[in-house]
Amino acid sequence: MTIARIEHMVRSVGPVGAGRRGAYMHLLLDHLTVIDVPPWDLPDLAAATGCDGVCLFLHAMSVLPRMADYDLVTDAAARRRVRSRFQERGVRMDLAYPFTLHGRSVATDFRPALDAAADLGIRAVNVLLYDRDAGRRHDQFAAFCEEAAGRGLAVGVEFYPPSLVPDLPAAIAEVARIGRPGRVGITLDLLHLVRSGGDVAQVAALPAGSVLLAQLCDGPARVAPGAREAEAARERGLPGQGDFDVAGFLRALPPDVPVSVEVPQEEAILQGEAPLARALRAVSAARAVAARAVAEGHGPA
């Protein structure tokens, strides 16, 4: 089946719409869902699956060995190629990875990567915080946010149980210290919410403007603690096909928050399945559970 035919089928279904305020759900394709694809091929996959935009990695990472070998931070020609492909397809770049602040980090170290993100026209950057010194962590994160703001970039703090921002309350506190609603917010990953012991009631109670972007997947109610990092990076469940309250999560989100389909499928890669097939399966599952939620009166709030 051609990409053009797939796009026609997706358009015929129409948008996943409407919550209590009639919101359109901005659906994004996360790079982790098709981790073996270089960034210049992402807009074709996003368009083929009917996604408005993508979340992408600026460079390859050794901890994700399935990634293609590229570096958009240092390779200006590759950035031009990526920018051109996204413009041709009319697909947005909503969020860039990876930005990790640890004990040895200085905010100015990230200037080349932030420059690259701004050059690409990316809306926001995603940050993980690992510095054990709380005062230094707060100071460096504030300085990082200043660097990003100077380039027109929003910042999303992703809480992650192994990090020093392990859960949603910790992320709320980090964001509140900065005091820039809508520009510095939370990257809200449903997997991390569940694995950190959180629930959708916490999401529904969040202050306005505190969620920058949400990430959608599914999974079993429990996994062994030693398997959680592999689950997060390599193998997540399709939305609506596990034990998570995906519909409740969508209901709790503000209506303007983009939702990224983040479903790494390591086993499918090992079996030789094409990236387009994996993207279609993940996005179709997200659309199906969102449509059911809307039909039941539980769309994005």
C-alpha positions in Angstrom: 0.0 0.0 0.0 1.4 3.4 -0.9 1.9 6.3 1.5 -0.5 8.4 -0.5 -3.2 5.7 -0.1 -2.6 5.5 3.6 -2.8 9.2 3.9 -6.2 9.2 2.1 -7.5 6.5 4.5 -6.3 8.5 7.6 -7.9 11.7 6.3 -11.2 9.9 5.7 -11.5 9.0 9.4 -11.2 12.7 10.3 -9.6 14.2 13.4 -9.8 12.7 16.9 -11.9 15.4 18.3 -13.7 16.7 20.8 -13.8 16.9 24.5 -16.0 18.9 26.8 -14.7 22.1 25.2 -14.8 20.9 21.6 -11.0 20.6 21.4 -9.1 19.0 18.6 -6.4 16.6 19.8 -3.1 17.4 18.3 -1.6 14.0 17.8 2.2 13.7 17.4 4.5 10.8 16.3 7.3 10.2 18.8 10.7 9.3 17.4 10.9 6.5 20.0 8.1 4.8 18.2 10.2 4.5 15.0 13.6 4.8 16.6 15.5 3.3 13.7 14.4 6.0 11.3 16.6 9.1 10.7 14.9 12.4 11.4 14.5 13.4 7.7 12.2 10.5 7.2 9.9 11.3 10.2 7.7 13.8 8.3 6.7 11.1 5.8 5.7 8.8 8.6 3.9 11.5 10.5 1.9 12.6 7.4 1.1 8.9 6.5 -0.4 8.4 10.0 -2.2 11.7 10.1 -0.1 13.2 12.9 0.3 17.0 13.1 3.9 16.9 14.3 6.7 14.9 15.8 9.0 14.7 18.8 12.6 13.9 17.6 16.1 13.3 18.8 18.7 15.8 17.7 21.5 13.1 17.7 22.0 9.4 18.1 22.4 8.0 21.6 24.5 5.0 22.6 21.8 3.9 25.1 19.4 3.5 22.1 21.4 1.2 19.7 18.6 0.9 17.1 19.0 4.6 16.2 20.4 5.8 12.9 23.7 7.5 13.0 23.3 11.3 12.7 24.0 14.5 14.5 21.8 17.5 13.8 23.7 19.6 16.4 27.0 19.6 14.4 25.7 18.8 10.9 24.2 22.0 9.3 23.6 20.2 6.0 21.5 17.6 7.8 19.5 20.3 9.5 18.7 21.9 6.2 17.6 18.6 4.9 15.4 18.0 7.9 13.9 21.5 7.8 13.1 21.2 4.1 11.4 17.8 4.4 9.3 19.0 7.3 8.3 22.1 5.4 7.4 20.2 2.3 5.1 17.9 4.3 3.6 20.6 6.5 4.5 18.7 9.6 5.6 20.4 12.9 8.6 19.7 15.1 7.1 20.0 18.5 9.7 18.7 20.9 13.5 17.9 20.8 15.4 15.3 22.9 17.9 14.8 24.6 18.8 17.4 27.2 20.0 15.9 30.4 21.3 18.0 33.3 23.5 16.2 35.8 26.0 17.2 38.4 28.7 18.2 36.0 26.3 20.1 33.7 26.5 23.8 33.1 23.6 25.5 31.2 25.9 27.1 28.7 27.1 23.6 27.6 23.8 23.2 25.8 24.0 26.3 23.6 25.0 24.4 20.5 22.1 21.9 20.9 19.7 24.8 21.7 20.9 26.7 18.7 20.3 23.6 16.5 16.8 23.2 17.9 16.0 26.9 17.2 17.5 26.6 13.7 15.2 23.7 12.9 12.1 25.6 14.1 11.4 23.2 17.0 8.8 24.5 19.5 10.2 23.1 22.7 13.0 21.0 24.3 12.7 18.2 26.7 14.8 18.1 29.9 15.7 15.3 32.4 17.3 16.4 35.7 19.8 14.1 37.5 21.8 16.5 39.7 21.7 15.2 43.3 22.5 18.7 44.7 19.1 20.3 44.9 20.3 23.9 45.0 22.6 23.4 42.0 19.9 21.5 40.1 17.5 24.4 40.6 20.0 27.0 39.6 21.2 25.2 36.5 17.7 24.4 35.4 16.7 28.1 35.8 19.8 29.0 33.7 18.9 26.4 31.1 15.4 27.9 30.8 17.0 31.3 30.3 19.1 30.0 27.5 16.1 28.3 25.9 13.9 31.4 26.2 16.6 33.5 24.5 16.1 31.3 21.4 12.3 31.2 21.5 12.2 27.7 22.9 9.8 26.4 25.5 11.0 23.8 28.0 9.4 20.6 29.2 10.6 18.9 32.3 10.1 15.1 32.1 9.7 13.4 35.4 11.1 9.9 35.4 11.4 7.6 38.4 15.2 7.0 38.1 15.9 10.7 37.8 16.0 13.4 40.5 12.6 14.5 39.4 11.0 11.1 39.9 7.3 11.9 39.9 4.6 14.5 39.1 4.7 16.4 42.4 8.5 16.9 41.9 8.0 18.2 38.4 5.3 20.6 39.5 7.7 22.0 42.1 10.5 22.4 39.5 8.2 24.2 37.1 6.6 26.4 39.8 10.1 27.7 40.7 10.6 29.0 37.2 7.1 30.7 37.1 6.6 30.7 33.3 3.3 28.9 32.6 3.0 27.9 29.0 6.7 28.3 28.4 8.2 26.1 31.0 6.0 23.1 31.8 5.8 19.4 32.3 6.3 16.7 29.7 3.7 14.3 31.0 4.5 10.6 30.1 1.7 8.3 31.0 4.1 5.4 31.6 6.2 7.5 34.1 3.0 8.6 35.8 1.9 5.0 36.4 5.4 3.7 37.3 5.9 6.5 39.8 2.7 5.7 41.6 0.7 8.6 40.2 -2.8 8.7 38.8 -5.1 10.7 36.5 -6.7 12.5 39.4 -3.3 14.3 39.9 -3.3 15.3 36.2 -6.8 16.7 36.4 -5.8 18.8 39.4 -2.8 20.4 37.7 -2.6 24.2 37.5 -3.4 25.8 34.2 -0.5 26.0 31.8 1.6 23.5 33.6 1.5 20.7 31.0 3.5 21.3 27.9 3.1 18.0 26.1 1.7 14.5 26.9 3.1 11.1 25.9 0.8 8.2 25.3 1.4 4.4 25.6 0.0 1.5 27.7 1.3 -1.4 29.7 0.7 -3.9 32.4 -0.3 -2.6 35.8 3.0 -3.8 37.3 6.5 -4.7 36.1 9.6 -5.8 38.0 11.6 -2.7 39.1 14.6 -4.0 37.2 12.7 -4.1 34.0 11.4 -0.5 34.0 14.2 1.2 32.1 14.0 -1.4 29.3 10.3 -1.0 29.2 10.5 2.8 28.9 13.1 2.7 26.1 12.4 -0.5 24.2 9.0 -2.0 24.6 5.8 -0.3 25.6 2.2 -1.4 25.1 -0.2 0.0 22.4 -2.6 2.6 23.8 -5.9 0.9 24.9 -4.4 -2.6 25.0 -3.0 -2.7 28.5 -3.9 -1.9 32.1 -3.4 1.9 32.1 -6.3 4.3 32.3 -5.6 5.8 28.9 -9.1 7.3 28.5 -9.0 8.9 31.9 -5.6 10.3 31.1 -6.9 11.9 28.0 -9.9 13.2 29.9 -7.7 14.8 32.5 -5.5 16.7 30.0 -6.1 20.3 29.1 -7.6 20.6 25.5 -4.7 22.4 24.0 -1.9 19.9 25.0 -0.4 18.0 22.1 -0.3 14.2 22.6 2.7 12.2 21.4 2.3 8.5 20.6 5.4 7.1 22.3 5.4 3.3 21.8 8.9 1.8 21.2 8.5 -1.7 19.7 11.9 -3.5 19.9 10.5 -6.9 19.2 8.8 -5.7 16.0 12.2 -4.2 14.9 13.9 -7.5 15.5 11.3 -9.3 13.4 12.0 -7.0 10.5 8.8 -5.0 10.6 8.9 -1.8 8.6 8.8 1.6 10.4 5.6 2.6 8.7 3.8 -0.5 9.9 4.9 0.2 13.5 3.9 3.8 13.3 0.5 3.0 11.8 -0.2 0.4 14.5 0.7 2.7 17.4 -1.1 5.8 16.0 -4.2 3.7 15.1 -4.3 2.3 18.6 -4.1 5.8 20.0 -6.9 7.1 17.7 -9.1 4.1 18.6 -8.9 4.6 22.3 -9.4 8.4 21.9 -12.4 7.8 19.7 -13.9 5.4 22.3 -13.3 7.9 25.0 -15.0 10.6 23.0 -18.0 8.4 22.3 -18.3 7.7 26.0 -18.1 11.4 26.8 -14.5 11.1 28.0 -12.5 13.1 25.4 -9.7 15.5 26.1 -11.1 17.8 28.8 
